[in-house]
Amino acid sequence: MRSILDRIYTLSGAFAGALILGITLIIMAQIVGRWFGIVIPSTDDFSGFMLAASSFLGLAYTFKAGGHIRVSLVIQRLPARYRKVQEFFVLIIAALLAIFMSWYLWNMVYESYVFEELSVGYIPVPLWIPQLPVSIGCSLFTLAIIDELASVSIGNRPTYQQHEEELSLEEL
């Protein structure tokens, strides 16, 4: 199960990276097209859609890789026992917020589909299409938080601490 989840998080991060590359290619095509008098319609819309998708698809991977910003000044000063309790409660709060956000985003996708909402650019795009990867990314982030909560609740160290130790060992 662990390897399946890690592959899902890695795949999500790879999709996020591919979308960033796609943004770069669209913007470059727009720039080169201007030199030759060619207008590529809705590049701003599509690059914005890809930016939102890449931001949310990258959340789970970044979280499991220990890349999210944490306020460790307070955490480091706590005794180990209190640190574990604090980490557990923070993950519970994060999981509840992520569950709510995922539910809300999936509801937004559903409503956009039902009401047939379209984007307002040159190329009208049904809004549920660019909203779908955002909802998937948020759901994967929720899964990653719950995964971390389960790991911490059985006594494992948080993933970010493992990555920080690996980085400090590499510096030596």
C-alpha positions in Angstrom: 0.0 0.0 0.0 2.9 2.4 0.9 4.5 2.0 -2.6 1.1 2.6 -4.3 0.5 5.8 -2.4 4.1 7.0 -3.0 3.7 6.3 -6.8 0.4 8.3 -6.8 2.1 11.2 -5.1 5.0 11.1 -7.5 2.8 10.8 -10.5 0.8 13.8 -9.3 4.0 15.8 -9.0 5.1 14.7 -12.4 1.8 15.9 -13.9 2.3 19.2 -12.1 5.7 19.5 -13.6 4.4 18.6 -17.1 1.7 21.4 -16.7 4.4 23.9 -15.9 6.3 22.8 -19.0 3.0 23.2 -20.9 2.6 26.8 -19.6 6.1 27.5 -20.8 5.4 26.1 -24.3 2.1 28.0 -24.7 3.7 31.3 -23.7 6.7 30.7 -26.0 4.3 29.9 -28.8 2.5 33.1 -28.2 5.7 35.1 -28.2 7.0 33.5 -31.4 3.6 33.8 -33.0 3.6 37.6 -32.4 6.9 37.9 -34.4 5.1 36.4 -37.4 1.8 38.2 -36.9 0.0 35.0 -35.6 -2.4 35.3 -32.7 -2.9 32.3 -30.6 -6.3 32.6 -28.9 -6.9 32.1 -25.2 -3.3 31.5 -24.2 -3.9 33.5 -21.0 -6.9 31.3 -20.2 -5.2 28.0 -20.9 -2.0 29.0 -19.0 -4.1 30.1 -16.1 -6.0 26.8 -16.1 -2.7 24.9 -16.2 -1.3 27.0 -13.4 -4.2 26.2 -11.1 -4.0 22.5 -12.0 -0.2 22.3 -11.5 -0.5 24.1 -8.2 -3.0 21.7 -6.8 -1.6 18.6 -8.4 1.8 19.4 -6.8 0.4 19.7 -3.3 0.5 16.1 -2.3 3.9 15.4 -3.7 5.4 18.5 -2.1 3.8 17.6 1.3 5.2 14.1 1.3 8.6 15.4 0.1 8.7 17.8 3.1 8.6 20.8 0.9 5.8 22.8 2.6 6.8 25.6 4.9 6.5 24.7 8.6 7.0 26.9 11.6 9.7 24.7 13.2 11.1 27.3 15.6 8.3 26.6 18.1 8.2 22.8 17.3 11.9 22.3 17.9 11.7 23.8 21.3 9.0 21.5 22.5 10.0 18.2 24.3 9.6 15.1 22.1 6.4 14.0 23.8 4.7 17.3 23.2 6.0 17.6 19.7 4.2 14.3 18.8 1.0 15.5 20.4 1.2 18.9 18.6 2.0 17.2 15.3 -1.0 14.9 15.7 -3.4 17.7 16.4 -2.1 19.9 13.6 -2.6 17.0 11.2 -6.1 16.4 12.4 -7.0 20.1 11.8 -5.2 20.0 8.4 -7.1 16.9 7.4 -10.5 18.4 8.4 -9.8 21.6 6.4 -8.5 19.6 3.4 -11.6 17.3 3.5 -13.9 20.4 3.5 -11.9 22.0 0.7 -12.0 18.8 -1.4 -15.7 18.5 -0.9 -16.3 22.1 -1.8 -14.1 21.8 -5.0 -15.9 18.6 -6.1 -19.2 20.3 -5.5 -18.0 23.3 -7.7 -17.1 20.9 -10.5 -20.5 19.2 -10.3 -22.3 22.6 -10.3 -20.3 23.8 -13.3 -21.1 20.6 -15.1 -24.9 20.8 -14.3 -25.2 24.5 -15.2 -23.0 24.1 -18.2 -20.8 27.1 -17.3 -18.2 28.2 -19.9 -15.1 30.3 -19.7 -15.3 33.8 -21.1 -12.2 33.7 -23.4 -12.0 33.5 -27.2 -12.3 29.7 -26.9 -15.2 28.9 -24.6 -14.2 25.9 -22.4 -16.7 24.1 -20.1 -15.4 25.2 -16.6 -15.7 21.7 -15.1 -12.8 20.6 -17.3 -10.1 22.9 -15.8 -11.7 22.5 -12.3 -11.4 18.7 -12.4 -7.6 18.5 -12.0 -7.8 21.1 -9.2 -10.3 18.9 -7.4 -8.2 15.8 -8.0 -5.1 17.6 -6.7 -6.9 18.7 -3.6 -8.2 15.2 -3.0 -4.7 13.8 -3.3 -3.5 16.4 -0.9 -6.2 15.3 1.5 -5.1 11.7 1.1 -1.5 12.6 1.8 -2.5 14.4 5.0 -4.6 11.5 6.2 -1.7 9.2 5.2 0.6 11.3 7.3 -1.9 11.4 10.2 -2.2 7.6 10.1 1.6 7.2 10.1 2.1 9.7 13.0 -0.7 8.1 15.0 1.0 4.7 15.0 4.2 6.2 16.3 6.2 7.0 13.1 8.1 10.2 12.8 6.6 12.8 10.4 7.9 12.6 6.9 9.3 16.2 6.9 11.5 15.2 9.9 12.9 12.3 7.9 13.7 14.5 4.9 15.3 17.1 7.1 17.6 14.5 8.7 18.5 13.1 5.2 19.4 16.6 4.1 21.5 17.3 7.1 23.3 14.0 6.7 24.1 14.9 3.1 25.7 18.2 4.1 28.1 16.4 6.4 
